[in-house]
Amino acid sequence: METNQLELWNRAAERYIQDDSQLTIFHRSIYMPVIESMIGNTRDKYVLDLGCGIGEFTKKLALDGAFAFGIDGSVTMISKAYKEKQDLSAMFAVVDLTHPLPIKSRTIDIVVANMVLMDIPDIEICIREISRILRHGGVFLFSMTHPAFFCSEWECEESDPRAYKKVSDYLNETCEPVFFWGETVHYHRPLSTYFNILEKNGMCVLSLKEPVPDLNGMGEDSSTRYHMRIPSFIVLKTALLER
Ligand SMILES: C[S@@+](CC[C@H](N)C(=O)[O-])C[C@H]1O[C@@H](n2cnc3c(N)ncnc32)[C@H](O)[C@@H]1O
C-alpha cells in the first residue's frame, strides 16, 4: 500500500482541485487562520511549503514578500500550481517527501506542511530532512487531522448523532484507506511518535493548538457544534534548536 501513496494522490488530485465544497472551505477556515497567525512575518524569508498541493498557501507567502517554494509529490497538483502562478515569484517542484530533499542544508527559515504528515508513510526521513535544511532557530509549522480522534467513529446519543467518540487502538501505528477525493492512505501515529521524532532531530515544540471554528456570524448548528467539543485538527509550531 505504501509504495502507491503518491500514485493515489495523483489520481485524487483532479477531484481535490475541483473540491470547493462548503465542508472543505469550512475545514480550512479552522486550521489556516492558526497557521497564518503562528507563522509571523515572512517578508524576505526563505519559506518551503511541503506537500503544497495546488500551491494556494505558497502563492500567499510569495504575495507577502517571502521567497516561497512549494513542493508536492503529485505532478497534477504541481502543474496546476504552476499554471496559475501568474507573475508571482513562487516556485514549484515535484518532490517525494519520503526521499532526501533536493535542498541545501541550513538554507530555509520556515518550513510549513499543511495536512500532509498523516499522508506520509515514513515521517522519520521527512522530519530529518526538515531539520537538515532549516537554519538554526528556523521554524517548522504543521497542521494535520488530530491523531487522538481522527480514526474513531462518532457515537450517537438521544437526538445528537455526534455525541461522543469511542477511542481505541490510539497507541498503535496503523494505516487505512480514506476516501475524501478518491482513495488515499491515512497513517495514524500517536502524538508521542511525532514529538519523539522531532526531539530526536533537535526540534522543540513552541506551541500546540487544537483549533475550533470561529462561530462569529456563523451560528452554532449541529455541523459546527461537534468541532467545539472534540478537535478535528491540531497545529504545531516547532523550532530547530541552536546547536
Ligand atoms: C490534503 S493535501 C494538502 C495540500 C495542501 N497543503 C493544502 O493545504 O491544500 C495533501 C498533499 O500531500 C501530498 N503528498 C502526499 N504524499 C506525499 C509525498 N510522499 N510526497 C510529496 N507530497 C505528498 C499530496 O499530493 C497532496 O497534495
The ligand as an SDF file (V2000), in Angstrom:
LIG
                    3D

 27 29  0  0  0  0  0  0  0  0999 V2000
   -4.5180   17.0560    1.9250 C   0  0  0  0  0  0  0  0  0  0  0  0
   -3.4430   17.5700    0.6390 S   0  0  0  0  0  0  0  0  0  0  0  0
   -2.8880   19.1340    1.2940 C   0  0  0  0  0  0  0  0  0  0  0  0
   -2.4190   20.0600    0.2280 C   0  0  0  0  0  0  0  0  0  0  0  0
   -2.0810   21.4950    0.6880 C   0  0  0  0  0  0  0  0  0  0  0  0
   -1.0300   21.5210    1.6710 N   0  0  0  0  0  0  0  0  0  0  0  0
   -3.3230   22.1780    1.1870 C   0  0  0  0  0  0  0  0  0  0  0  0
   -3.3640   22.5350    2.3760 O   0  0  0  0  0  0  0  0  0  0  0  0
   -4.2450   22.3840    0.3950 O   0  0  0  0  0  0  0  0  0  0  0  0
   -2.0360   16.5090    0.8800 C   0  0  0  0  0  0  0  0  0  0  0  0
   -0.9370   16.7400   -0.1460 C   0  0  0  0  0  0  0  0  0  0  0  0
    0.1930   15.9330    0.2090 O   0  0  0  0  0  0  0  0  0  0  0  0
    0.7850   15.4540   -0.9970 C   0  0  0  0  0  0  0  0  0  0  0  0
    1.5650   14.2550   -0.6990 N   0  0  0  0  0  0  0  0  0  0  0  0
    1.1290   13.0940   -0.1660 C   0  0  0  0  0  0  0  0  0  0  0  0
    2.1590   12.2430   -0.0300 N   0  0  0  0  0  0  0  0  0  0  0  0
    3.2730   12.8780   -0.4930 C   0  0  0  0  0  0  0  0  0  0  0  0
    4.6390   12.5240   -0.6360 C   0  0  0  0  0  0  0  0  0  0  0  0
    5.1030   11.3100   -0.2870 N   0  0  0  0  0  0  0  0  0  0  0  0
    5.4900   13.4260   -1.1580 N   0  0  0  0  0  0  0  0  0  0  0  0
    5.0440   14.6640   -1.5440 C   0  0  0  0  0  0  0  0  0  0  0  0
    3.7660   15.0530   -1.4290 N   0  0  0  0  0  0  0  0  0  0  0  0
    2.8840   14.1690   -0.9120 C   0  0  0  0  0  0  0  0  0  0  0  0
   -0.4050   15.1880   -1.9050 C   0  0  0  0  0  0  0  0  0  0  0  0
   -0.0560   15.1280   -3.2590 O   0  0  0  0  0  0  0  0  0  0  0  0
   -1.3330   16.3470   -1.5550 C   0  0  0  0  0  0  0  0  0  0  0  0
   -1.1240   17.4530   -2.4140 O   0  0  0  0  0  0  0  0  0  0  0  0
  1  2  1  0
  2  3  1  0
  2 10  1  0
  3  4  1  0
  4  5  1  0
  5  6  1  0
  5  7  1  0
  7  8  2  0
  7  9  1  0
 10 11  1  0
 11 12  1  0
 11 26  1  0
 12 13  1  0
 13 14  1  0
 13 24  1  0
 14 15  1  0
 14 23  1  0
 15 16  2  0
 16 17  1  0
 17 18  1  0
 17 23  2  0
 18 19  1  0
 18 20  2  0
 20 21  1  0
 21 22  2  0
 22 23  1  0
 24 25  1  0
 24 26  1  0
 26 27  1  0
M  CHG  2   2   1   9  -1
M  END
$$$$
